[in-house]
Amino acid sequence: MSFSEKLLAVVLAVALFTGSGLAKAQAAYEIVSTEELTEWMKKPDKPYLVFALSPIEFSISHIPGSVCIPLELMDNYYKMPDDLGKPMVFYCHGPG
Amino acid sequence: MGYIRIYWYREGLKGWEEAGLPTGKTIDLMQQEPVAGISPQELQEKLAGSEGVFLLDIRDDNSRAQFGAIPGKTLHYPLFRLHKLYSELPRNRNLVVYDIRGKQAPIAFQYLLTVHFDPAMITWLDGGVENWKKSGFASNSIE
């Protein structure tokens, strides 16, 4: 399983257990492009951008404005946003 | 968890950097040569020798269960906790860092050099446990 596949599994796990039956029936996540993300990060409703690998990897390189929440510790002792409607964007190293 | 607006930035850091966008960092890795890892054959020789080599497995529990472990004296310090726990690691032992496919082990190796581990005492396994198994060496299953 690559990093991206592992991250996708986490994205699905975060998204699937919604309280809304309608949301369950829809796609659990959407893909966001580089262009969309850069524009979105400039706006007031910018998303919660999460780097899902280790703090060591985050310390070496990360997208400004993002936070590091290792996927192994997600919703464990790393606090997640209380607002379930807050848009959340997950990323890792990318393909390869 | 209940979040209803979930997005995946699939292009990741690679796509971000390729677009020429700025990145942040809070550490400068110490670049020291040699940074190449060792082969499964070289690891087998080390484990069979008298150097007292310890394996440093930086995978999480799920990955250990899924891919198995290399037989030998092993310290298990997942990469996502290594920044907090590296001070527990022995600096007077030969350590061989390994992961699943050799993607994160060189990062851990470089980090340990940066926090002043002796480059003569640590190295990493090229291709990880998958390369070890492909090379015909046995692995242990982890419960």
gemmi code that builds the backbone of each chain (N, CA, C; Angstrom):
import gemmi

chains = {
    "A": [
        ("MET", (0.852, -1.193, 0.000), (0.000, 0.000, 0.000), (0.889, 1.245, 0.000)),
        ("SER", (0.707, 2.119, -0.992), (1.513, 3.335, -1.075), (0.989, 4.364, -0.071)),
        ("PHE", (1.758, 5.451, 0.078), (1.314, 6.519, 0.977), (-0.048, 7.037, 0.538)),
        ("SER", (-0.185, 7.226, -0.771), (-1.432, 7.792, -1.278), (-2.611, 6.863, -1.011)),
        ("GLU", (-2.400, 5.577, -1.211), (-3.473, 4.616, -0.954), (-3.833, 4.596, 0.521)),
        ("LYS", (-2.789, 4.682, 1.359), (-3.012, 4.676, 2.801), (-3.789, 5.927, 3.208)),
        ("LEU", (-3.381, 7.048, 2.615), (-4.064, 8.296, 2.928), (-5.505, 8.253, 2.466)),
        ("LEU", (-5.728, 7.683, 1.293), (-7.096, 7.583, 0.790), (-7.957, 6.760, 1.747)),
        ("ALA", (-7.393, 5.703, 2.279), (-8.135, 4.883, 3.237), (-8.536, 5.710, 4.453)),
        ("VAL", (-7.627, 6.585, 4.873), (-7.929, 7.435, 6.024), (-8.996, 8.454, 5.669)),
        ("VAL", (-8.859, 9.027, 4.480), (-9.852, 10.010, 4.037), (-11.241, 9.380, 4.053)),
        ("LEU", (-11.325, 8.159, 3.558), (-12.620, 7.483, 3.540), (-13.108, 7.197, 4.957)),
        ("ALA", (-12.180, 6.810, 5.825), (-12.578, 6.501, 7.198), (-13.101, 7.740, 7.903)),
        ("VAL", (-12.476, 8.868, 7.621), (-12.910, 10.115, 8.245), (-14.282, 10.510, 7.723)),
        ("ALA", (-14.498, 10.259, 6.439), (-15.704, 10.775, 5.806), (-16.913, 9.860, 5.940)),
        ("LEU", (-16.701, 8.583, 5.971), (-17.830, 7.673, 5.819), (-18.816, 7.686, 6.966)),
        ("PHE", (-18.310, 7.901, 8.170), (-19.201, 7.794, 9.314), (-19.894, 9.125, 9.586)),
        ("THR", (-20.627, 9.578, 8.600), (-21.338, 10.841, 8.771), (-22.667, 10.577, 9.457)),
        ("GLY", (-23.191, 11.634, 10.037), (-24.475, 11.488, 10.698), (-25.633, 11.606, 9.726)),
        ("SER", (-25.317, 11.923, 8.491), (-26.357, 12.176, 7.508), (-26.495, 11.022, 6.527)),
        ("GLY", (-27.676, 10.503, 6.394), (-27.905, 9.432, 5.439), (-27.672, 9.892, 4.022)),
        ("LEU", (-28.012, 11.148, 3.755), (-27.809, 11.699, 2.421), (-26.318, 11.739, 2.091)),
        ("ALA", (-25.532, 12.181, 3.068), (-24.093, 12.268, 2.832), (-23.509, 10.884, 2.564)),
        ("LYS", (-24.030, 9.883, 3.231), (-23.520, 8.532, 3.028), (-23.781, 8.067, 1.603)),
        ("ALA", (-24.894, 8.557, 1.052), (-25.254, 8.109, -0.284), (-24.435, 8.805, -1.351)),
        ("GLN", (-23.796, 9.916, -0.988), (-23.011, 10.664, -1.964), (-21.548, 10.233, -1.903)),
        ("ALA", (-20.777, 10.753, -2.856), (-19.346, 10.476, -2.837), (-18.771, 10.932, -1.508)),
        ("ALA", (-17.900, 10.124, -0.920), (-17.406, 10.411, 0.418), (-16.363, 11.520, 0.424)),
        ("TYR", (-15.744, 11.780, -0.698), (-14.717, 12.811, -0.742), (-14.620, 13.340, -2.166)),
        ("GLU", (-13.938, 14.474, -2.291), (-13.681, 15.032, -3.623), (-12.186, 15.272, -3.780)),
        ("ILE", (-11.727, 15.229, -5.016), (-10.334, 15.533, -5.308), (-10.208, 17.040, -5.516)),
        ("VAL", (-9.157, 17.633, -4.970), (-8.905, 19.054, -5.195), (-7.554, 19.190, -5.903)),
        ("SER", (-7.513, 20.073, -6.901), (-6.282, 20.249, -7.683), (-5.375, 21.291, -7.027)),
        ("THR", (-4.160, 21.387, -7.529), (-3.221, 22.395, -7.019), (-3.800, 23.799, -7.199)),
        ("GLU", (-4.352, 24.061, -8.385), (-4.898, 25.386, -8.658), (-6.063, 25.708, -7.720)),
        ("GLU", (-6.950, 24.737, -7.539), (-8.099, 24.953, -6.655), (-7.653, 25.186, -5.208)),
        ("LEU", (-6.671, 24.417, -4.794), (-6.221, 24.529, -3.404), (-5.537, 25.872, -3.146)),
        ("THR", (-4.692, 26.292, -4.076), (-4.007, 27.576, -3.864), (-5.012, 28.726, -3.788)),
        ("GLU", (-6.037, 28.683, -4.630), (-7.057, 29.734, -4.585), (-7.856, 29.662, -3.294)),
        ("TRP", (-8.207, 28.449, -2.906), (-9.021, 28.232, -1.703), (-8.296, 28.712, -0.445)),
        ("MET", (-6.972, 28.488, -0.405), (-6.210, 28.855, 0.785), (-6.122, 30.360, 0.976)),
        ("LYS", (-6.452, 31.121, -0.062), (-6.421, 32.585, 0.046), (-7.741, 33.149, 0.579)),
        ("LYS", (-8.767, 32.300, 0.642), (-10.108, 32.791, 0.968), (-10.422, 32.654, 2.465)),
        ("PRO", (-11.406, 33.434, 2.934), (-11.761, 33.383, 4.360), (-12.258, 31.997, 4.793)),
        ("ASP", (-12.904, 31.275, 3.877), (-13.427, 29.951, 4.246), (-12.423, 28.846, 3.896)),
        ("LYS", (-11.138, 29.197, 4.027), (-10.114, 28.219, 3.638), (-10.247, 26.938, 4.460)),
        ("PRO", (-9.861, 25.832, 3.873), (-10.058, 24.541, 4.557), (-9.007, 24.282, 5.637)),
        ("TYR", (-9.287, 23.294, 6.441), (-8.331, 22.760, 7.405), (-7.455, 21.791, 6.609)),
        ("LEU", (-6.198, 22.204, 6.370), (-5.299, 21.447, 5.490), (-4.405, 20.560, 6.345)),
        ("VAL", (-4.514, 19.261, 6.144), (-3.867, 18.293, 7.037), (-2.809, 17.474, 6.303)),
        ("PHE", (-1.582, 17.534, 6.793), (-0.509, 16.645, 6.336), (-0.576, 15.411, 7.220)),
        ("ALA", (-0.787, 14.240, 6.593), (-1.156, 13.057, 7.383), (0.007, 12.112, 7.668)),
        ("LEU", (1.233, 12.555, 7.379), (2.387, 11.698, 7.689), (3.040, 12.167, 8.988)),
        ("SER", (4.302, 11.827, 9.181), (4.945, 12.051, 10.482), (5.394, 13.500, 10.675)),
        ("PRO", (5.529, 13.913, 11.943), (6.066, 15.250, 12.223), (7.466, 15.453, 11.653)),
        ("ILE", (8.268, 14.392, 11.577), (9.609, 14.540, 10.998), (9.498, 14.930, 9.530)),
        ("GLU", (8.639, 14.233, 8.792), (8.465, 14.572, 7.371), (7.876, 15.973, 7.208)),
        ("PHE", (6.970, 16.331, 8.103), (6.375, 17.672, 8.073), (7.447, 18.729, 8.313)),
        ("SER", (8.361, 18.446, 9.233), (9.393, 19.433, 9.563), (10.358, 19.639, 8.404)),
        ("ILE", (10.479, 18.644, 7.536), (11.392, 18.750, 6.383), (10.758, 19.582, 5.276)),
        ("SER", (9.463, 19.361, 5.024), (8.775, 20.146, 3.988), (7.262, 19.999, 4.141)),
        ("HIS", (6.569, 21.114, 4.058), (5.113, 21.087, 4.134), (4.528, 22.305, 3.435)),
        ("ILE", (3.253, 22.249, 3.178), (2.541, 23.376, 2.578), (2.248, 24.397, 3.679)),
        ("PRO", (2.651, 25.651, 3.470), (2.374, 26.669, 4.496), (0.875, 26.738, 4.813)),
        ("GLY", (0.566, 26.837, 6.098), (-0.829, 26.909, 6.520), (-1.429, 25.563, 6.856)),
        ("SER", (-0.674, 24.498, 6.628), (-1.190, 23.164, 6.944), (-0.773, 22.758, 8.352)),
        ("VAL", (-1.446, 21.724, 8.863), (-1.093, 21.168, 10.164), (-0.715, 19.704, 9.970)),
        ("CYS", (0.095, 19.204, 10.884), (0.511, 17.797, 10.811), (-0.300, 16.975, 11.801)),
        ("ILE", (-1.057, 16.041, 11.274), (-1.761, 15.084, 12.128), (-1.476, 13.693, 11.556)),
        ("PRO", (-0.531, 12.966, 12.137), (-0.218, 11.635, 11.614), (-1.472, 10.778, 11.557)),
        ("LEU", (-1.675, 10.098, 10.455), (-2.923, 9.354, 10.303), (-3.101, 8.304, 11.396)),
        ("GLU", (-1.997, 7.809, 11.925), (-2.118, 6.818, 13.004), (-2.708, 7.429, 14.278)),
        ("LEU", (-2.571, 8.740, 14.397), (-3.010, 9.400, 15.630), (-4.242, 10.273, 15.430)),
        ("MET", (-4.810, 10.200, 14.234), (-5.963, 11.038, 13.943), (-7.120, 10.709, 14.882)),
        ("ASP", (-7.721, 11.736, 15.436), (-8.824, 11.580, 16.376), (-8.401, 10.797, 17.615)),
        ("ASN", (-7.109, 10.769, 17.870), (-6.608, 10.129, 19.076), (-6.201, 11.270, 19.982)),
        ("TYR", (-4.919, 11.532, 20.192), (-4.608, 12.695, 21.007), (-4.362, 13.953, 20.193)),
        ("TYR", (-4.418, 13.865, 18.869), (-4.430, 15.085, 18.062), (-5.886, 15.537, 17.929)),
        ("LYS", (-6.169, 16.730, 18.354), (-7.551, 17.209, 18.329), (-7.971, 17.561, 16.908)),
        ("MET", (-9.127, 17.113, 16.539), (-9.691, 17.436, 15.234), (-10.701, 18.569, 15.436)),
        ("PRO", (-11.025, 19.310, 14.358), (-11.985, 20.418, 14.496), (-13.332, 19.936, 15.028)),
        ("ASP", (-13.954, 20.760, 15.885), (-15.271, 20.405, 16.419), (-16.361, 20.539, 15.355)),
        ("ASP", (-16.150, 21.471, 14.427), (-17.153, 21.756, 13.393), (-17.105, 20.672, 12.308)),
        ("LEU", (-18.117, 19.820, 12.304), (-18.129, 18.711, 11.335), (-18.368, 19.201, 9.904)),
        ("GLY", (-18.774, 20.471, 9.762), (-18.973, 21.025, 8.429), (-17.739, 21.731, 7.886)),
        ("LYS", (-16.696, 21.805, 8.696), (-15.459, 22.457, 8.268), (-14.821, 21.651, 7.135)),
        ("PRO", (-14.528, 22.297, 5.995), (-13.873, 21.542, 4.925), (-12.470, 21.108, 5.335)),
        ("MET", (-12.154, 19.868, 5.069), (-10.853, 19.311, 5.433), (-10.181, 18.742, 4.189)),
        ("VAL", (-8.942, 19.159, 3.978), (-8.175, 18.673, 2.839), (-6.969, 17.902, 3.370)),
        ("PHE", (-6.832, 16.658, 2.910), (-5.722, 15.819, 3.339), (-4.687, 15.717, 2.225)),
        ("TYR", (-3.415, 15.684, 2.623), (-2.373, 15.472, 1.616), (-1.200, 14.727, 2.223)),
        ("CYS", (-0.374, 14.170, 1.345), (0.888, 13.559, 1.785), (1.945, 13.903, 0.738)),
        ("HIS", (2.864, 12.991, 0.446), (3.925, 13.319, -0.513), (3.402, 13.424, -1.939)),
        ("GLY", (2.324, 12.722, -2.234), (1.802, 12.699, -3.600), (2.178, 11.407, -4.305)),
        ("PRO", (1.844, 11.319, -5.587), (2.058, 10.068, -6.313), (3.541, 9.672, -6.349)),
        ("GLY", (3.744, 8.365, -6.405), (5.109, 7.872, -6.532), (5.647, 7.276, -5.262)),
    ],
    "B": [
        ("MET", (-15.751, 9.663, 11.622), (-15.660, 10.798, 12.537), (-16.780, 11.798, 12.310)),
        ("GLY", (-17.380, 11.731, 11.123), (-18.548, 12.560, 10.914), (-18.349, 13.795, 10.061)),
        ("TYR", (-17.161, 14.025, 9.559), (-16.943, 15.210, 8.713), (-17.601, 15.012, 7.352)),
        ("ILE", (-18.219, 16.069, 6.867), (-19.010, 15.922, 5.646), (-18.410, 16.639, 4.438)),
        ("ARG", (-17.349, 17.396, 4.664), (-16.698, 18.088, 3.526), (-15.228, 17.663, 3.491)),
        ("ILE", (-14.999, 16.506, 2.910), (-13.668, 15.914, 2.893), (-13.078, 15.997, 1.485)),
        ("TYR", (-11.850, 16.442, 1.413), (-11.161, 16.570, 0.128), (-9.795, 15.890, 0.216)),
        ("TRP", (-9.355, 15.444, -0.922), (-8.046, 14.812, -1.008), (-7.213, 15.592, -2.009)),
        ("TYR", (-6.123, 16.180, -1.556), (-5.183, 16.838, -2.471), (-4.196, 15.764, -2.944)),
        ("ARG", (-4.620, 15.103, -4.004), (-3.906, 13.901, -4.450), (-2.505, 14.203, -4.979)),
        ("GLU", (-2.320, 15.391, -5.547), (-0.996, 15.719, -6.096), (0.044, 15.903, -4.995)),
        ("GLY", (-0.413, 16.244, -3.795), (0.460, 16.289, -2.629), (1.643, 17.245, -2.747)),
        ("LEU", (2.607, 17.046, -1.860), (3.784, 17.916, -1.831), (4.506, 17.942, -3.170)),
        ("LYS", (4.523, 16.788, -3.834), (5.205, 16.705, -5.118), (4.564, 17.670, -6.129)),
        ("GLY", (3.244, 17.639, -6.218), (2.550, 18.522, -7.133), (2.700, 19.984, -6.742)),
        ("TRP", (2.699, 20.245, -5.434), (2.840, 21.604, -4.926), (4.207, 22.175, -5.320)),
        ("GLU", (5.243, 21.369, -5.095), (6.603, 21.818, -5.411), (6.798, 21.948, -6.917)),
        ("GLU", (6.227, 21.012, -7.676), (6.378, 21.072, -9.130), (5.689, 22.307, -9.718)),
        ("ALA", (4.683, 22.810, -9.011), (3.999, 24.035, -9.463), (4.784, 25.285, -9.070)),
        ("GLY", (5.919, 25.091, -8.408), (6.759, 26.222, -8.032), (6.250, 26.990, -6.827)),
        ("LEU", (5.377, 26.373, -6.040), (4.799, 27.048, -4.875), (5.721, 26.886, -3.661)),
        ("PRO", (5.682, 27.849, -2.751), (6.597, 27.802, -1.602), (6.210, 26.721, -0.594)),
        ("THR", (7.204, 26.185, 0.082), (6.968, 25.213, 1.145), (7.612, 25.725, 2.427)),
        ("GLY", (7.163, 25.165, 3.541), (7.741, 25.520, 4.818), (8.571, 24.375, 5.365)),
        ("LYS", (9.482, 24.701, 6.269), (10.253, 23.667, 6.955), (10.710, 24.196, 8.296)),
        ("THR", (10.919, 23.297, 9.220), (11.379, 23.709, 10.540), (12.676, 23.016, 10.915)),
        ("ILE", (13.245, 22.287, 9.967), (14.501, 21.592, 10.252), (15.318, 21.539, 8.972)),
        ("ASP", (16.604, 21.643, 9.106), (17.515, 21.419, 7.981), (18.208, 20.090, 8.209)),
        ("LEU", (17.943, 19.158, 7.325), (18.594, 17.866, 7.480), (20.078, 18.002, 7.220)),
        ("MET", (20.839, 17.320, 8.039), (22.270, 17.277, 7.830), (22.555, 16.317, 6.680)),
        ("GLN", (23.186, 16.822, 5.667), (23.496, 15.962, 4.515), (24.871, 15.347, 4.712)),
        ("GLN", (24.905, 14.063, 4.874), (26.179, 13.388, 5.044), (26.231, 12.194, 4.114)),
        ("GLU", (27.390, 11.947, 3.598), (27.596, 10.763, 2.761), (28.235, 9.663, 3.605)),
        ("PRO", (28.004, 8.412, 3.299), (27.110, 7.970, 2.236), (25.661, 7.908, 2.713)),
        ("VAL", (24.745, 8.257, 1.839), (23.339, 8.173, 2.206), (22.675, 6.938, 1.608)),
        ("ALA", (23.408, 6.192, 0.808), (22.828, 4.970, 0.235), (22.579, 3.952, 1.338)),
        ("GLY", (21.530, 3.142, 1.148), (21.231, 2.101, 2.111), (22.048, 0.842, 1.817)),
        ("ILE", (21.729, -0.207, 2.561), (22.389, -1.492, 2.310), (21.378, -2.450, 1.694)),
        ("SER", (21.885, -3.464, 1.014), (21.030, -4.441, 0.345), (20.562, -5.494, 1.364)),
        ("PRO", (19.524, -6.248, 1.015), (19.121, -7.352, 1.896), (20.264, -8.333, 2.150)),
        ("GLN", (21.071, -8.593, 1.135), (22.200, -9.508, 1.310), (23.182, -8.955, 2.342)),
        ("GLU", (23.458, -7.665, 2.242), (24.384, -7.054, 3.217), (23.791, -7.092, 4.621)),
        ("LEU", (22.469, -6.874, 4.723), (21.824, -6.932, 6.032), (21.910, -8.343, 6.600)),
        ("GLN", (21.668, -9.336, 5.744), (21.750, -10.721, 6.204), (23.141, -11.011, 6.771)),
        ("GLU", (24.159, -10.527, 6.093), (25.536, -10.740, 6.564), (25.771, -10.044, 7.902)),
        ("LYS", (25.228, -8.854, 8.027), (25.384, -8.121, 9.291), (24.693, -8.850, 10.438)),
        ("LEU", (23.472, -9.336, 10.155), (22.710, -10.021, 11.207), (23.390, -11.322, 11.621)),
        ("ALA", (24.042, -11.971, 10.657), (24.714, -13.237, 10.950), (26.088, -13.015, 11.571)),
        ("GLY", (26.593, -11.798, 11.505), (27.931, -11.509, 12.002), (27.956, -11.245, 13.494)),
        ("SER", (29.078, -10.738, 13.950), (29.274, -10.547, 15.393), (29.173, -9.076, 15.801)),
        ("GLU", (28.614, -8.246, 14.918), (28.545, -6.807, 15.219), (27.470, -6.458, 16.240)),
        ("GLY", (26.536, -7.370, 16.477), (25.440, -7.060, 17.391), (24.485, -6.040, 16.808)),
        ("VAL", (24.105, -6.252, 15.558), (23.235, -5.296, 14.864), (21.815, -5.326, 15.421)),
        ("PHE", (21.237, -4.133, 15.598), (19.830, -4.015, 15.951), (19.070, -3.452, 14.758)),
        ("LEU", (17.907, -4.042, 14.510), (17.016, -3.486, 13.490), (16.184, -2.379, 14.125)),
        ("LEU", (15.965, -1.314, 13.388), (15.083, -0.244, 13.845), (13.896, -0.189, 12.893)),
        ("ASP", (12.777, -0.748, 13.351), (11.562, -0.838, 12.537), (10.727, 0.418, 12.774)),
        ("ILE", (10.571, 1.238, 11.723), (9.864, 2.522, 11.895), (8.420, 2.468, 11.384)),
        ("ARG", (7.905, 1.256, 11.157), (6.536, 1.132, 10.638), (5.520, 1.135, 11.782)),
        ("ASP", (4.272, 1.412, 11.438), (3.237, 1.332, 12.459), (2.794, -0.131, 12.636)),
        ("ASP", (1.965, -0.351, 13.627), (1.560, -1.731, 13.949), (0.836, -2.408, 12.789)),
        ("ASN", (-0.013, -1.657, 12.093), (-0.755, -2.256, 10.972), (0.177, -2.733, 9.870)),
        ("SER", (1.178, -1.929, 9.555), (2.123, -2.300, 8.508), (2.957, -3.510, 8.924)),
        ("ARG", (3.308, -3.582, 10.191), (4.069, -4.739, 10.686), (3.243, -6.009, 10.540)),
        ("ALA", (1.950, -5.893, 10.882), (1.074, -7.065, 10.770), (0.858, -7.445, 9.309)),
        ("GLN", (0.736, -6.446, 8.439), (0.451, -6.711, 7.029), (1.652, -7.276, 6.281)),
        ("PHE", (2.832, -6.748, 6.549), (3.995, -7.120, 5.743), (4.984, -8.035, 6.462)),
        ("GLY", (4.803, -8.263, 7.753), (5.732, -9.105, 8.487), (6.990, -8.345, 8.879)),
        ("ALA", (7.825, -9.011, 9.670), (9.018, -8.351, 10.204), (10.262, -9.163, 9.890)),
        ("ILE", (11.379, -8.479, 9.786), (12.661, -9.140, 9.553), (13.121, -9.756, 10.872)),
        ("PRO", (13.473, -11.048, 10.850), (13.915, -11.687, 12.096), (15.206, -11.045, 12.616)),
        ("GLY", (15.272, -10.829, 13.892), (16.460, -10.236, 14.498), (16.080, -9.327, 15.648)),
        ("LYS", (17.091, -8.924, 16.418), (16.826, -8.009, 17.532), (16.293, -6.699, 16.971)),
        ("THR", (15.119, -6.313, 17.452), (14.418, -5.190, 16.818), (13.962, -4.157, 17.836)),
        ("LEU", (14.204, -2.901, 17.492), (13.627, -1.784, 18.228), (12.498, -1.236, 17.362)),
        ("HIS", (11.313, -1.129, 17.945), (10.162, -0.664, 17.171), (9.819, 0.762, 17.564)),
        ("TYR", (10.168, 1.689, 16.699), (9.894, 3.104, 16.941), (9.253, 3.678, 15.682)),
        ("PRO", (7.922, 3.720, 15.635), (7.259, 4.235, 14.427), (7.729, 5.646, 14.085)),
        ("LEU", (7.837, 5.916, 12.799), (8.343, 7.223, 12.356), (7.521, 8.371, 12.913)),
        ("PHE", (6.209, 8.156, 13.073), (5.390, 9.272, 13.555), (5.656, 9.617, 15.016)),
        ("ARG", (6.463, 8.781, 15.718), (6.823, 9.111, 17.094), (8.329, 9.291, 17.283)),
        ("LEU", (9.101, 9.061, 16.226), (10.556, 9.047, 16.355), (11.122, 10.383, 16.838)),
        ("HIS", (10.483, 11.489, 16.449), (10.988, 12.801, 16.857), (10.925, 12.985, 18.366)),
        ("LYS", (10.021, 12.262, 19.017), (9.903, 12.361, 20.476), (10.762, 11.323, 21.188)),
        ("LEU", (11.000, 10.201, 20.533), (11.572, 9.041, 21.232), (12.990, 8.687, 20.831)),
        ("TYR", (13.585, 9.434, 19.901), (14.898, 9.032, 19.408), (15.955, 9.002, 20.513)),
        ("SER", (15.743, 9.802, 21.561), (16.753, 9.840, 22.630), (16.832, 8.514, 23.385)),
        ("GLU", (15.800, 7.680, 23.213), (15.850, 6.353, 23.861), (16.733, 5.373, 23.088)),
        ("LEU", (17.042, 5.687, 21.851), (17.781, 4.740, 21.018), (19.253, 4.687, 21.440)),
        ("PRO", (19.829, 3.496, 21.398), (21.251, 3.383, 21.750), (22.140, 3.976, 20.663)),
        ("ARG", (23.094, 4.789, 21.070), (24.018, 5.389, 20.099), (25.282, 4.560, 19.938)),
        ("ASN", (25.409, 3.532, 20.772), (26.616, 2.702, 20.694), (26.306, 1.325, 20.101)),
        ("ARG", (25.221, 1.229, 19.371), (24.857, -0.003, 18.666), (24.811, 0.262, 17.173)),
        ("ASN", (25.054, -0.775, 16.401), (24.813, -0.682, 14.964), (23.316, -0.809, 14.724)),
        ("LEU", (22.736, 0.206, 14.121), (21.301, 0.216, 13.848), (21.059, 0.186, 12.342)),
        ("VAL", (20.108, -0.648, 11.933), (19.686, -0.662, 10.523), (18.204, -0.293, 10.483)),
        ("VAL", (17.905, 0.876, 9.940), (16.527, 1.358, 9.860), (15.831, 0.674, 8.691)),
        ("TYR", (14.583, 0.220, 8.929), (13.835, -0.300, 7.779), (12.359, 0.034, 7.878)),
        ("ASP", (11.722, 0.004, 6.699), (10.298, 0.299, 6.588), (9.675, -0.692, 5.606)),
        ("ILE", (8.630, -0.279, 4.910), (7.979, -1.217, 3.984), (8.761, -1.329, 2.676)),
        ("ARG", (9.009, -0.183, 2.030), (9.639, -0.210, 0.697), (10.853, 0.702, 0.573)),
        ("GLY", (11.377, 1.175, 1.670), (12.572, 2.009, 1.579), (12.292, 3.457, 1.225)),
        ("LYS", (11.075, 3.923, 1.483), (10.767, 5.329, 1.199), (10.943, 6.216, 2.430)),
        ("GLN", (10.559, 5.701, 3.598), (10.651, 6.516, 4.809), (11.936, 6.253, 5.606)),
        ("ALA", (12.539, 5.084, 5.409), (13.759, 4.768, 6.164), (14.881, 5.776, 5.911)),
        ("PRO", (15.118, 6.202, 4.653), (16.188, 7.200, 4.478), (15.875, 8.528, 5.152)),
        ("ILE", (14.583, 8.844, 5.300), (14.201, 10.070, 6.004), (14.548, 9.935, 7.488)),
        ("ALA", (14.204, 8.775, 8.067), (14.542, 8.534, 9.471), (16.053, 8.536, 9.668)),
        ("PHE", (16.759, 7.925, 8.726), (18.223, 7.868, 8.784), (18.802, 9.282, 8.782)),
        ("GLN", (18.344, 10.112, 7.850), (18.842, 11.485, 7.763), (18.498, 12.276, 9.029)),
        ("TYR", (17.314, 11.989, 9.575), (16.916, 12.691, 10.804), (17.852, 12.308, 11.954)),
        ("LEU", (18.150, 11.016, 12.053), (19.027, 10.572, 13.146), (20.433, 11.158, 13.003)),
        ("LEU", (20.900, 11.301, 11.763), (22.188, 11.971, 11.563), (22.107, 13.424, 12.025)),
        ("THR", (20.977, 14.052, 11.752), (20.789, 15.460, 12.106), (20.785, 15.660, 13.621)),
        ("VAL", (20.311, 14.647, 14.348), (20.345, 14.749, 15.817), (21.586, 14.032, 16.357)),
        ("HIS", (22.595, 13.981, 15.489), (23.961, 13.630, 15.886), (24.185, 12.161, 16.234)),
        ("PHE", (23.452, 11.276, 15.566), (23.845, 9.869, 15.642), (25.078, 9.681, 14.763)),
        ("ASP", (25.919, 8.761, 15.153), (27.174, 8.509, 14.449), (26.881, 7.822, 13.110)),
        ("PRO", (27.244, 8.462, 11.997), (26.958, 7.838, 10.695), (27.660, 6.497, 10.507)),
        ("ALA", (28.662, 6.222, 11.304), (29.339, 4.925, 11.199), (28.518, 3.821, 11.867)),
        ("MET", (27.506, 4.230, 12.672), (26.745, 3.241, 13.443), (25.347, 2.987, 12.891)),
        ("ILE", (24.895, 3.795, 11.958), (23.533, 3.588, 11.447), (23.510, 3.523, 9.924)),
        ("THR", (22.555, 2.766, 9.424), (22.316, 2.704, 7.991), (20.852, 2.330, 7.794)),
        ("TRP", (20.457, 2.112, 6.561), (19.055, 1.754, 6.301), (18.972, 0.715, 5.188)),
        ("LEU", (17.885, -0.034, 5.208), (17.700, -1.137, 4.261), (17.052, -0.642, 2.975)),
        ("ASP", (17.768, -0.803, 1.885), (17.243, -0.395, 0.583), (16.038, -1.282, 0.213)),
        ("GLY", (14.911, -0.649, -0.093), (13.728, -1.394, -0.536), (12.888, -1.984, 0.584)),
        ("GLY", (13.317, -1.798, 1.826), (12.511, -2.219, 2.970), (12.251, -3.718, 3.051)),
        ("VAL", (11.246, -4.054, 3.846), (10.948, -5.470, 4.084), (10.450, -6.148, 2.805)),
        ("GLU", (9.837, -5.383, 1.915), (9.394, -5.984, 0.656), (10.583, -6.469, -0.164)),
        ("ASN", (11.642, -5.686, -0.208), (12.858, -6.085, -0.918), (13.517, -7.276, -0.220)),
        ("TRP", (13.477, -7.276, 1.101), (14.022, -8.383, 1.896), (13.333, -9.694, 1.511)),
        ("LYS", (12.009, -9.647, 1.440), (11.246, -10.864, 1.110), (11.463, -11.267, -0.350)),
        ("LYS", (11.495, -10.277, -1.247), (11.730, -10.578, -2.665), (13.099, -11.212, -2.877)),
        ("SER", (14.028, -10.907, -2.010), (15.377, -11.453, -2.127), (15.462, -12.869, -1.573)),
        ("GLY", (14.324, -13.389, -1.110), (14.280, -14.781, -0.668), (14.509, -14.998, 0.807)),
        ("PHE", (14.592, -13.918, 1.580), (14.811, -14.067, 3.014), (13.477, -14.174, 3.757)),
        ("ALA", (13.514, -14.909, 4.848), (12.286, -15.173, 5.612), (11.883, -13.959, 6.440)),
        ("SER", (10.572, -13.877, 6.705), (10.078, -12.830, 7.600), (9.201, -13.468, 8.663)),
        ("ASN", (9.092, -12.777, 9.772), (8.237, -13.250, 10.860), (6.871, -12.587, 10.757)),
        ("SER", (5.838, -13.340, 11.047), (4.519, -12.710, 11.108), (4.339, -12.064, 12.480)),
        ("ILE", (3.651, -10.950, 12.479), (3.402, -10.184, 13.704), (1.918, -10.257, 14.010)),
        ("GLU", (1.614, -10.575, 15.247), (0.193, -10.640, 15.641), (-0.397, -9.242, 15.715)),
    ],
}
model = gemmi.Model(1)
for chain_id, residues in chains.items():
    chain = gemmi.Chain(chain_id)
    for i, (resn, *xyz) in enumerate(residues, 1):
        res = gemmi.Residue()
        res.name, res.seqid = resn, gemmi.SeqId(i, " ")
        for name, pos in zip(("N", "CA", "C"), xyz):
            atom = gemmi.Atom()
            atom.name, atom.element = name, gemmi.Element(name[0])
            atom.pos, atom.b_iso = gemmi.Position(*pos), 0.0
            res.add_atom(atom)
        chain.add_residue(res)
    model.add_chain(chain)
structure = gemmi.Structure()
structure.add_model(model)
structure.setup_entities()
